[in-house]
Amino acid sequence: MPLLTAPRIADPDGFYEELIASQRGLTDEQVELMNAKLVLLLANHIGDRAVLSEALARARPQAPAPAPATAG
């Protein structure tokens, strides 16, 4: 099964509001823990390792390009 990237969430704005509201009042550490738990719960729900590997690769930020060498 390929990673599905087309919008599929019914009421995406409502989901985003619910996600933000669920983290309101939490410390930064609690938000990080909640996000990690959410990722693991959803990864378990997906279950397909190839899909999860593709999602990890797509989600990872690209390393910044090295700064060009300057003549000195």
Residue, then its C-alpha position, 0 to 999 in steps of 0.5 A: m500500500p503506498l503512502l496516501t498524501a491526498p487530503r482525506i481528513a473530514d473537516p481538517d480545520g476542525f481536526y486542527e482546532e481539536l489537536i491544538a485544543s488538546q495541547r492547550g495548558l500543557t507544558d512543552e515537555q507534555v506536548e512533546l510526549m503527547n505528540a510522540k504518543l500520538v505518532l506511535l498510536l497512529a503508526n500502530h494503526i497504519g501497521d504497514r512498515a513500508v508506508l511508515s518508512e516512507a512517511l518518516a522519510r518524507a517528514r524528516p527535514q532536509a539538512p541545510a546545505p553547507a555554506p559556500a567556502t569564502a575566499g580569504 
